Amino acid sequence: MIEEVTGIRKIRMLYLQLLYRCNFACLHCFHGERLQYADIFTADEAISLLGLMRDQYATEAVTLLGGEPFVHRELPQVVRHAKEELGQRVEICTNGYRIERRLAEIAPHLDLLRVSLEGVGSTNDGIRRHGSYQHALGSLSLARDLGVATGATMTVTSRNIDEVLPLARILAQLGVEQLKLHHLRPVGNAADHPELLVTDPASYRRLREELDAGELPLEVIVDEDLSEHGAREVCAPSGGLREIDRIEADPRGALTMSCKAVGKDSHAFWFEKTKGRIVHRPSATDELTLSVPDVVYARV
């Protein structure tokens, strides 16, 4: 269905939000009140979508996230199927809170564990949950010991923009290979915490200068939005695209091809869970919008 409407034939990665439910209520979470919603992919529904994406769009990788994916009871079944039956690269994005037993169970089938952190020590805990910083570092250390590659994500806010480099150096000491920096969008819980927004765009320029000069021993990937002028909107050309990097499925089955749509309900495509198919539900405002590439600061 996606190819018929858009001309897209290949989608490299599926970002699969398994559920909204989470054991955290972070101040900046874009899900907001949806954290209370019961929408969820069952293992069979997730496996159906994974197979469809691989067969129809040559999807070669999946990132499992939520909510918090480790609270999903059937997570090991989904991970094993994606890796062993479909041969996909499997990544999980998690808060890393008390996941030790289940992490050990799925480690043989996992390519990358990515843990969310919002600064060092109390800075992180003030945004996420008391005690979450130490749990996150412990999970990263355990993954390393289990032979699983690790990464981290950080949403840049007014509280933590000065801790990007200190956190990156701590993560590097734990063997973390990559840190992704995201722009805070005022949706969900963040809409109720405007004090977290970075109000001086020049701060982003200074951050990029520090990253460029920091000689960090891990890769740092930065949202294009983290700039003085923000990111440009890049829409599909009139002739259409043949290949895109990612598509995201939320727990309801709504599909979007752009992180710009996070927190919104304008979705042109939906995965019908009971029928195992993708359908087109256009609205007057739907438009295929793609984000510009992120900036990478790599160090060896």
N, C-alpha and C positions, 0 to 999 in steps of 0.2 A: 504493500500500500504506500509506503513512504517513497519508494522509487517511482511509482506511477504519478504521484503528485509533484515530487520535487526533482526527480532525476538522479537522486543520490543512490548509488549502488553499493557503497562500502562505508561502514561505520566501525571505526577501529575498536572503540571501547564502550561498554555499557556501564553507566553509573546506576546501580540498582539500590534504591532506598527500600530496604526490606520492611520497615515499619516506622511509625512516628514515635512510638513509646521510647522513653529514655529514663535512666536513673539519675540524670542531671536536669537542671533547669537553668542553663547558662544565661547570663544577662544579655548576651548578644545573639542568642540562637535565632536563626531566621524562621524556624518553624513556629515559634510563638505558641499560640493556643492549640495548634495542631498536635503538640506533644501529648495532648489528652485524647486525641482521636484513636479509634480502634482499628483503622485501616491497616492491613498487613498483607504481605505476600506469604502464602503458605509455601512449603518447600516445593510441592508439585507445581504451583503457579510460577514460582521463580525459575524452576528447571524448564518449564515450558517456554518462558520468555527467553531464557538463555539459549535454548536450542533453536528457536525461531530466528534470533538475531545472528547466530553463527551460520545457519543454513541459508538465510536470505540476504544477509548483509556482511558476511565474512567477518563478523565480530570476533576478535582474537583475545580480548581481555575483559575482565569484569572487576569493578570496584564495588564492594558491598558496604553499605552504610545505612544510617537511619535518620532520626532517632539514634539509638545505640544498638548496633547489630549483634553484640554479644548477649543481649537479653532475649534475642530470638531463639526459641527452643530448638528450631530445626536448622540452625546455622551450619553445624558440621555436615549435614546432608547436602546442603546447597554447595558448600565449599568443595566437598569431595566430588560431586557430580561435575562441577565446572572444570575441575582440574583433571580428574581421572577419565571421565567419559567424553568431555568436550575438548580437552587439551588446551584450555584457556589459561592465560596468566591471571592469577587471582590476588587481589589486593583488598584489605579491609581497613576502613577508617573507623577509629574507635576513641573513646575517652580513656581507655586503658585502666578502668577502675575495676579491680577484683576480677580479672579475666584469666588468672593464671591456669586454672584447671582446664578450661575450654581451649585456651591458647595451646597448651601442650597437646591436646587432642587433635587439633587441626593443623598443627605446625607442618607435618609432612606434606600437606597439600596447599600450603600458603606461600606465595612468592614475596609478598611485602605486607608488613604491618605498619600502618601509619597512625600515629597518636596525636591527638589535638592538645596543644598547650597554649596558654595565653600569657606567658611571661615566666619569671623565675619566682619560685616559692609563693609567698603570700599574694603577689600580684595575680598569679594564675588562680590561686584558690579563691580570691575575692570575686573573680569573674565566673569561675566554673563551680567548684565545690570544695569545701574544707577537706584537706587531706588528699585532694586529687593530684597535686603535683608529684608527691612521692610515689603514689600508685602508678602514675604515668611513667615516671623514670624506671620504676621497678618492672613494668611490663616491657619497656624497651630493652632493658637488660636481659630479661628472660628470653625474649624473642631472639636476641643476639646469641644467647647460649644454646638455643634450640636450632640455630642455623637459619633463622628467618631474617631476611633483609628488613631494615627499618627506615621509616621516614617520619616526619612530623609536619603538622600544619599549625599556623598561627594567624588569627585575625587581628590585623593591626588596628589598635585603638589609641585614644589619648592616654590611657593608663599604661600601655606596654610598648609604645613605639621606641622608647629609649632602652628597652631590654631585648631588642631583636638580636643584636650581636652577642651580648652575654649569654642568652639562651642558646644561640647557635653554637657557641664554643662548648657549652656544657653538653649539648647533644652530640657534638663531634667526639667528645671524650668517651661517650657510650657507644660509639661505632655507628651512629645514625648517619645515613648517606645523603639525606635530602631534607630540606626545610622549604615548605611552601608558605608564602605570605599572601593572605587574602585581604581584600578591601572590605570594610564594614559597610553594609547596606542597611538603611534604617527601616527594616521590615521585621516582623515577628517581635521577639522580646526587645530587640535593639530599638524599636520605635518608642519604647517606654524608657529608654536610657540614652537620651540625646547627649548626655555628658561624655559618652564613650566615643563620639564622633571626633575625628581629627578636623579641627576647624581652620587650621592654617595649612593650605596645600603645599606651602614651601617645605613643610616638615617631611613630605614624601621625597622631595629633591634631596634634602640632607640625608635621609635614610639611604637613598640609592648611592649617594656619594660615599657614605660610610661603608656600605656593602662592597662597593668597587675597590675601596682602599683597605678593606679589612683582612684580606688574605685568609679567608675562612677555609678550613679543611673539609668542608662539605658543600654540596651544591645547594644554592638558594634560588628558588623560582618565585618571581614576584608578579602579582597581578598587574596588568597594564594600567588598571584603574589607580594604582598607587603612584600617581604622578600629579604634578601641579595642574594639569589640564584635563585629567581623567582620561578614560579610554574612548576611542572613536567607536561609533556603531558601524559594524561591518555587516552588510546584508548580502544575501546571495545575489550574484550577478544575474542579469536577465537571462543569460544562457543556462543558468543552473549550475550546481556543483555535482561532481561525480563521487566525491569522497569527503567525509568529515571525520574529525577526531573522536567525537563522543556524542552520546545521547543519554539523557537521564530519565529514569522512570521513578515516579514517586509512589508511595504505598497504595494510592488509589488506582494506579495504572496510567496516570497522565504522563505523557512523554514530552520532553522539551530538548531542543538542540542547542540551547544557549544558557550559560550561567546568568545572563542578564534577566532571565525570567524567574529566577529564584524568588519565592515568596509571592508569586502572582498566579493567576488561574487561567491565563491565556495559552491554552495548549491546543494545537491543531490535530494531534494524533493521540490515540489512547490504545492501551493494550487491554482488550476484553478478557479478563482472567478466565471466566467460565467457558469461553469459546476458543481461547488460545490464539487469538488473532489481533492484528493491529487494524484500527479503523480510523478514518479521517472525519473529524468533527470541526470544521472550520467555523470561525466567527468573523465578524466584520473587521476586527482589529488584528487578526492573526497575520504574522509575517515571519518568514524564516530569517532569524537574526543570529549571527555568529559573532563570538568574541574574538578580538585580535589576539595574536600570540602573546604569551607571557614572556617576561624578560628573565634570562637565566644568568646567575652569577656563579660560575663554576670555579672551584679551586682544587688543585691536586697537591 
